[in-house]
Amino acid sequence: MLKLRSFLTNPFSFLFARTSMEEQVVAYLIREHARGRKVSEILEDRYVQNRLTPQQQARLLERPEVIHALGEQNVDAARQLLSTRL
């Protein structure tokens, strides 16, 4: 009943929902970057590649908490790498 009510309140909410898979990859990305790895290198990991499409990876790089944790320059470099894959 509660799911139906929330769906009727905002029928397009699923378009903006974040998946737990994305949340796990964000945690992995931030953790590995804190260990000293480059963002572009982390995005090429099988862990990331097997869980998110290039479009989903690009969407992660738009999230404010990711930009804050990784730094604007690192995120820009990763965006350039992803743009070659799309």
N, C-alpha and C positions, 0 to 999 in steps of 0.2 A: 504494500500500500504506500509506504513511504517513497519507494523508488518511482512509482507511478506519479505521485504528487510532485516530486522534484523534476521529473521529465516534463510534466505538463506546465510547470512553472517556467522552465527554460529548456525547450525541446532541442536546442542546438548545443547544450553544454558539453556533449560528448566530443565536439570538435576541438574544445580547448582543454580537455582533460589530459593530464599527464599520466603516463603509465608507470607502473612500478619498475618496469624494465628501464625506462629513461632515468628514473631516480637512481637506480643502481649504477648505471653507466656514468651519471654525473658524479656520484660518490667515488667511483673508480678513477675517473678523469682527474678530479681534484686531488685525490690521494696520490696518484702516480706523479702528478705534476709537483706536488710538495716534496716528493722523493728526488726531484731534479730532472725529470724527463721532459722533453719537448712535447707540446700539445699535438703537433702534427705527427709525431712518432706514436703517441698514445692512440690517436685516432686510427692508426694503421694496425693496431693490435687485433688479433683474432677475436678477443673478447668483445671488443666494440663492433667489429665488422659483422660478427654473427648475431648481434642483438639489435642493431639499428641500421636502417637504410641511410644512404648519404643525405637524404632530405631530413631525416630525423636528427642526424648528427649536426646538420646546419642549424636546425631549430634549437638544439642544445646550446649552440654558440651565441644565441640571441638572448639567453636567459641572464638576467642581471647578476644573480649569484655566481654564475660561471664566469662572467666577465670580471667581476670583482675578485674572485679567487685566483684566476689565471693571469689577469692583466690584459689590457686592451691590445698591446702589441702582439702578444702570444695568440690571442683570439683572432686578430686580423690575419696573421700568418696561417692559422688553421683554416680560416674561411677561404683563403686563396687556394689552399690545397684541395679543399672540398669542391670549389667551383670547377676545378679541372675534372672531377669525377662525375659531376652532374651532367 
